[in-house]
Amino acid sequence: MSGGAGRARGGDATRGARTTEGADRTCAGFVALAGRPNVGKSTFVNAALAEKVAIVSDRPQTTRRAIRGVYQTDRCQVVLVDLPGVQRPRDALTARMARRVSQELEGADAALLMLNAEQGVGAGDRFIARALAEGRAQPVTVAVNKIDRVPRVALVAVLEQAAALVEQAEVFPISARTGSGLEQLMSHLASLMPEGPMMFDRAAVSDQPREQLLAELIREALIRRTFHELPHAVEVVVEEVETPRHGLVRVRALVWVESESQKGIVIGAGGRMIKAVGSAARRELERVLGSQVHLDLSVRVRRDWRGDEALLDRLGIT
């Protein structure tokens, strides 16, 4: 790239000595994903792991909790921490989300700043880049996502802008949707991890509790069907999971909304919306659990739940 501020990477990426030297050496560490809402961080985590651990929506601010996905090689574990999009706090919910972003970035071994190639580099990206570069010792890598959606000339311009964001940062053009560039990026991130013992079981893909993943999959089905009406006003908590017999799992879940009108939207005329949501969510739950699922959904109104500190504690949004 011009100017020497950074280097765009494609093709082969070189692993660091810490991941390849010595037959018995291992490495493990955390990579915090930072970026504006809707740049594709959750899609990237799922694609890198070849496993769905984070819900995905075209609606910004879908991710509310720090979700950890474990990328494994023979000698290294890279724990990808999918963070909520950086935003200005508006209520107790978004204040907690912003606090979680700050905490996870402080504790990470490396940071990955993700940009949206379609949108280019904006003021929000520059703000996040400055925050990552100031006062933190961990290396920063830049990934320009959604390169499959922009023409080559426009992509070159975005990559040049990305290279200037963080001094000496490696820049990787990727497409989380198609998988382009992911292997090179993950190899680079593995090279940044410190030597040490593996932190997770070899079969692990996430540290997310089962109930939380199931609740998130139900919320994803809700968001996709109420995209314009109430995505930010909905939360889901799984209250009970039981196995009455082999091959059948019963899941009882509660949907929180903030008003009676929102409850009506979720239920729909003649119960059609809640039935459609339940059918879509059940298919995802059956895929994850590997079993037939009976899903019991109920909807409850709790006004201004996003400002209710006690409820947010219960929901595990810390």
Order of alpha helices (4+ residues) and beta strands (2+ residues): beta-alpha-beta-alpha-beta-beta-alpha-beta-alpha-beta-alpha-beta-alpha-alpha-beta-beta-alpha-alpha-beta-alpha
